[in-house]
Amino acid sequence: MFKYLFFVMAILLPFLSTAQHTAKPNAGARGLSTANSNLLHRNVHSLFSNPAGLAYISSWQANSFLLNRFLLKELKTVSAGIAGPLSAGGVGLKLSSYGFQQYREQQIGLGYGRQLFENFSIGISFDWWATSISEYGHASSLTFEIGIQYEVSKQVSMGMHLYNPIRAEIIKGEVLPTLISIGLNYQPADYLVWSTTIEQSSVDGTSIRTGLEYIVQEKVLLRCGVQTNPIQWNMGVGYKWKNWTINIGTGFQQVLGVQYAIGLVYAVM
């Protein structure tokens, strides 16, 4: 049985643009819904997309999400994060676990973001990775990610994110991917955001991602997105109730099929 699982993963991994070791963890169900095209979150989702957004967080928030790839429980990711404001900037802690008993990858990250100017912020996150393989032991590594956000105008914002610039190795001979992303958000109205990102990966090459988020009567959030390399179509929905927000997202690849995510966010008012 275990040999079969490893065989399946060996076939799938080249296609998994969202898998650990081929991309950073994404922003959960909200991120999946918009093809992870938004580098300009200013809330707890910044922990999983661009730590520069922590500079603007106004209250303590926590999120958790489950991401299942292609209906295989062995390709499941469970993540959680908590973030909040400090006297200067904002801070957050994230946890992530991917895989199954015989093969597991885990991540712990501590992030901080701060405004340097009225419309410009910078952030950094230190990330610890650990890989465990049954009968082969485990290994760990430390890397970091940095990001910036710049508000060009009330409608247009830009962001940049650099992940693992030091090319840290998770195990001997296997380097964590280095990624650089440049993103743009256009918000013509309070209820509509269009985001697009170009990402260059040392493993997967170039990917273009774009997505829309539309707010209906302040409680319902409709989302959609598309990405290249590989081509994937995404959609999802969010619902706000008091301090809570539930997010559901799904993505479809023609070759491998469906992946889905569900997440929960709590914000202290």
C-alpha positions as CSV (number, residue, x, y, z in Angstrom):
1,M,0.0,0.0,0.0
2,F,2.7,2.5,1.0
3,K,4.7,1.7,-2.2
4,Y,1.6,2.5,-4.2
5,L,1.2,5.8,-2.4
6,F,4.8,6.8,-3.1
7,F,4.3,5.8,-6.7
8,V,1.3,8.0,-7.0
9,M,3.0,11.0,-5.4
10,A,6.0,10.5,-7.7
11,I,3.8,10.8,-10.7
12,L,1.8,13.8,-9.4
13,L,4.6,15.9,-8.0
14,P,5.7,17.4,-11.3
15,F,2.2,18.7,-11.9
16,L,1.6,20.1,-8.4
17,S,2.3,23.8,-8.7
18,T,0.7,24.2,-5.2
19,A,2.6,21.4,-3.6
20,Q,5.2,22.0,-0.9
21,H,8.7,22.1,-2.3
22,T,7.3,23.5,-5.6
23,A,5.6,26.5,-4.2
24,K,5.0,28.3,-0.9
25,P,1.8,27.5,1.1
26,N,-1.1,29.5,-0.3
27,A,-3.6,31.7,1.4
28,G,-6.1,28.9,2.0
29,A,-9.6,28.7,0.5
30,R,-9.6,32.5,-0.2
31,G,-6.3,32.2,-2.0
32,L,-7.3,29.1,-4.0
33,S,-10.5,30.8,-5.1
34,T,-8.6,33.7,-6.8
35,A,-5.6,31.5,-8.0
36,N,-3.4,33.0,-5.3
37,S,-3.1,36.1,-7.3
38,N,-3.3,38.6,-4.4
39,L,-0.1,39.9,-2.8
40,L,-1.9,42.7,-1.1
41,H,-3.9,41.2,1.7
42,R,-3.8,43.4,4.8
43,N,-5.0,40.8,7.3
44,V,-4.1,37.3,8.7
45,H,-3.9,36.0,5.1
46,S,-0.8,38.1,4.7
47,L,1.1,35.4,6.6
48,F,0.6,33.0,3.7
49,S,1.1,35.5,0.8
50,N,3.1,38.6,1.6
51,P,4.2,39.5,5.2
52,A,4.3,43.2,4.3
53,G,0.5,43.2,4.7
54,L,0.9,42.6,8.4
55,A,1.9,46.3,8.8
56,Y,-1.8,47.2,8.3
57,I,-3.6,44.7,10.4
58,S,-5.9,46.5,12.9
59,S,-7.1,43.7,15.2
60,W,-6.1,40.2,16.3
61,Q,-7.2,37.6,13.8
62,A,-6.8,33.8,13.5
63,N,-7.4,31.5,10.5
64,S,-7.3,27.8,9.8
65,F,-7.8,25.9,6.5
66,L,-7.7,22.5,4.9
67,L,-6.5,22.1,1.4
68,N,-7.0,18.8,-0.4
69,R,-5.4,18.2,-3.8
70,F,-7.1,16.0,-6.3
71,L,-9.2,14.1,-3.8
72,L,-6.2,12.3,-2.3
73,K,-6.0,12.4,1.4
74,E,-2.2,11.9,1.1
75,L,-1.9,15.3,-0.6
76,K,-3.7,17.1,2.2
77,T,-2.4,20.4,3.8
78,V,-3.7,21.7,7.1
79,S,-2.6,25.2,8.1
80,A,-3.3,27.8,10.8
81,G,-2.2,31.3,11.6
82,I,-2.6,34.1,14.1
83,A,-1.7,37.7,13.6
84,G,-2.3,41.1,15.2
85,P,-1.1,44.7,15.7
86,L,1.8,45.9,17.7
87,S,2.7,49.4,18.7
88,A,4.7,49.6,15.5
89,G,3.6,47.3,12.7
90,G,2.0,43.8,13.0
91,V,3.2,40.3,13.8
92,G,2.0,36.8,13.0
93,L,2.7,33.1,13.5
94,K,1.8,30.4,10.9
95,L,1.8,26.6,11.1
96,S,1.4,24.2,8.2
97,S,1.5,20.4,7.8
98,Y,1.4,18.5,4.5
99,G,1.4,14.7,3.6
100,F,0.6,11.5,5.6
101,Q,2.2,9.3,8.2
102,Q,5.0,7.9,6.0
103,Y,5.8,11.2,4.4
104,R,5.2,14.6,6.1
105,E,6.4,18.2,5.6
106,Q,5.8,20.8,8.3
107,Q,6.5,24.5,8.4
108,I,6.5,27.1,11.2
109,G,6.8,30.8,10.3
110,L,7.1,34.0,12.3
111,G,6.3,37.2,10.3
112,Y,6.5,40.9,10.9
113,G,5.4,43.9,8.8
114,R,5.8,47.6,9.3
115,Q,5.0,50.8,7.4
116,L,8.0,52.8,6.4
117,F,6.0,55.6,4.8
118,E,2.3,56.4,4.6
119,N,1.8,54.3,1.5
120,F,4.7,51.9,1.7
121,S,5.3,48.8,3.9
122,I,7.9,46.0,4.2
123,G,7.7,42.6,5.8
124,I,9.8,39.6,6.6
125,S,9.0,36.0,7.7
126,F,11.4,33.5,9.1
127,D,10.3,30.0,8.1
128,W,11.4,26.6,9.6
129,W,10.9,23.6,7.4
130,A,11.0,19.9,8.5
131,T,10.6,16.8,6.4
132,S,10.0,13.3,7.8
133,I,10.1,10.1,5.8
134,S,9.2,6.8,7.4
135,E,12.3,4.5,7.9
136,Y,14.6,7.3,6.5
137,G,14.4,9.8,9.4
138,H,13.9,13.6,9.2
139,A,15.7,16.8,8.2
140,S,15.0,20.5,8.7
141,S,16.1,23.8,7.3
142,L,15.6,27.5,8.0
143,T,14.9,30.1,5.3
144,F,13.1,33.5,5.1
145,E,10.8,35.5,2.8
146,I,10.5,39.3,2.4
147,G,7.9,41.5,0.8
148,I,6.8,45.0,0.1
149,Q,3.5,46.7,-0.6
150,Y,3.0,50.1,-2.2
151,E,-0.2,52.0,-2.6
152,V,0.0,53.9,-5.9
153,S,-3.5,55.5,-5.5
154,K,-6.8,54.7,-3.8
155,Q,-7.6,52.3,-6.6
156,V,-4.2,50.8,-7.5
157,S,-1.7,49.0,-5.3
158,M,1.5,47.0,-6.1
159,G,3.3,44.3,-4.2
160,M,6.5,42.2,-4.4
161,H,7.4,39.0,-2.6
162,L,10.7,37.1,-2.5
163,Y,10.7,33.6,-1.0
164,N,13.9,31.6,-0.1
165,P,16.5,33.9,-1.6
166,I,19.3,31.9,0.2
167,R,18.3,28.7,-1.6
168,A,18.1,26.7,1.6
169,E,18.3,22.9,1.4
170,I,15.5,20.9,3.1
171,I,17.7,17.7,2.7
172,K,21.1,17.2,1.1
173,G,20.8,17.8,-2.6
174,E,17.2,19.1,-2.5
175,V,16.8,22.8,-2.5
176,L,13.7,24.6,-1.5
177,P,12.3,26.6,-4.4
178,T,13.2,30.3,-4.8
179,L,10.2,32.4,-5.9
180,I,9.8,36.0,-6.8
181,S,6.4,37.4,-7.4
182,I,5.2,40.8,-8.6
183,G,1.5,41.7,-8.2
184,L,-1.0,44.5,-8.9
185,N,-4.4,45.1,-7.4
186,Y,-7.1,47.4,-8.9
187,Q,-10.1,48.3,-6.8
188,P,-12.5,50.5,-8.7
189,A,-15.1,50.2,-5.9
190,D,-15.2,49.1,-2.3
191,Y,-17.0,45.9,-3.4
192,L,-14.7,44.8,-6.2
193,V,-11.0,43.9,-6.4
194,W,-9.1,42.6,-9.4
195,S,-5.7,41.1,-8.7
196,T,-3.0,39.7,-10.9
197,T,0.5,38.3,-10.1
198,I,3.4,37.1,-12.2
199,E,5.5,34.5,-10.3
200,Q,8.9,33.1,-11.3
201,S,9.9,29.9,-9.6
202,S,13.3,28.2,-9.7
203,V,11.4,24.9,-10.0
204,D,8.3,25.5,-12.1
205,G,9.2,28.5,-14.2
206,T,6.8,31.4,-14.8
207,S,3.2,31.4,-13.8
208,I,0.6,34.2,-14.4
209,R,-2.3,34.3,-12.0
210,T,-5.4,36.6,-12.0
211,G,-8.5,36.8,-9.9
212,L,-11.6,38.7,-8.9
213,E,-13.4,39.2,-5.6
214,Y,-16.9,40.7,-5.5
215,I,-18.6,41.6,-2.3
216,V,-22.4,41.2,-2.2
217,Q,-24.1,43.3,0.6
218,E,-21.0,43.1,2.8
219,K,-21.6,39.5,3.9
220,V,-21.2,37.3,0.8
221,L,-18.0,37.3,-1.2
222,L,-17.8,35.7,-4.7
223,R,-14.4,34.8,-6.1
224,C,-12.9,33.4,-9.3
225,G,-9.5,33.1,-10.8
226,V,-7.3,31.4,-13.4
227,Q,-3.6,30.6,-13.5
228,T,-1.1,29.3,-16.0
229,N,1.7,26.6,-15.7
230,P,-0.4,24.5,-15.2
231,I,-3.7,25.9,-16.4
232,Q,-6.1,25.9,-13.5
233,W,-9.6,27.4,-13.2
234,N,-10.7,28.5,-9.7
235,M,-13.8,29.7,-8.0
236,G,-15.1,30.1,-4.4
237,V,-17.3,31.9,-2.0
238,G,-17.0,33.5,1.4
239,Y,-19.6,34.3,4.0
240,K,-19.2,36.8,7.0
241,W,-21.2,36.3,10.2
242,K,-20.3,38.6,13.1
243,N,-16.6,38.0,13.9
244,W,-16.4,34.9,11.7
245,T,-15.8,34.3,8.0
246,I,-16.0,31.0,6.3
247,N,-14.3,30.5,2.9
248,I,-14.7,27.7,0.4
249,G,-12.6,27.4,-2.7
250,T,-12.0,24.9,-5.6
251,G,-9.7,24.6,-8.5
252,F,-9.8,22.4,-11.6
253,Q,-6.9,21.1,-13.7
254,Q,-7.7,19.2,-16.9
255,V,-5.1,16.5,-16.3
256,L,-5.4,15.9,-12.6
257,G,-8.9,17.1,-11.7
258,V,-10.3,18.9,-8.7
259,Q,-8.7,20.3,-5.6
260,Y,-10.7,22.1,-2.8
261,A,-10.1,24.1,0.3
262,I,-12.2,25.2,3.3
263,G,-11.2,27.8,5.8
264,L,-12.4,29.7,8.8
265,V,-11.3,33.2,10.0
266,Y,-12.0,34.8,13.3
267,A,-11.3,38.5,13.9
268,V,-11.5,40.4,17.3
269,M,-13.7,43.4,16.8
